[in-house]
């Protein structure tokens, strides 16, 4: 969550606004929920979710999708 909070802080700074604690927490929950969903989607194991594999594959898919969307492939 620390990197996500840093990203939210940079967004606030670039817009020259200051979010309330409630809005910041809400944004962080959305980000962390999305990360969890990606880990579950791509890290399915026989008995439990493999969060390392899920995060790695989910991250790869996100970068690959962005590259395709930008015409790299």
N, C-alpha and C positions, 0 to 999 in steps of 0.2 A: 503494500500500500504506500510505502514511502516514495517510490518513483512516481506513482500515480498522483500523489499529493503535490510533488514538485511540478508535474505537468500542469496540474490545475492552477498552481501558483503562477506559473509562467503565462497561462491563459489570462488570468486576472491582471497581471502586470501589463501584458500587451494591449488589453482593452482599457487599461487605466480605471479599473473598478475594484471594489472590495466586496466579496460575497459574504453573506452571513454564515455563521457556523453551521446553521441548519442546511443551507444550500450546498456548502462545501461537503458536508457529510452525505447529503443526498447524491451528489455527483460521484463521490468516492464509492458509495454502495453500488451504484450502477456499474462503475468500472469493475469493481471486484466481482460482482455478480456475473458480468460478461466473461471475465477471465475464468471463473469457476465453470461456467457453461462450456466454454471452449475446452478446458481440461477434461471435463467429463465426456464431451463429444469425441475427442481424439485420443483419450487415454483409457479407453475401456479395457479392462482386464477381465480375467476369468472370475475373480472373486471380489476385486476392488478396483477403484480408479487409480491408474498410474499417472499421478500429477506431473511428473517430470516428462514423460513421453507426451502426455496431452499438451503441456505447455510448449514443448519443442515443436511438435507437429502443428499445433494451432498457430504458433508464431511463423513457421515456415509457410503455411497456407496463406496467412495474412499478407506476407511479403510477396509471395508468388501472385496472388490476386491483384495486388497493387501494381506489380510489374506488368502484368497482362493488361490491366486497365490503362496503363500509360504507354502501351504499344511496344514494350521491350521485346516481347515474343510474338 
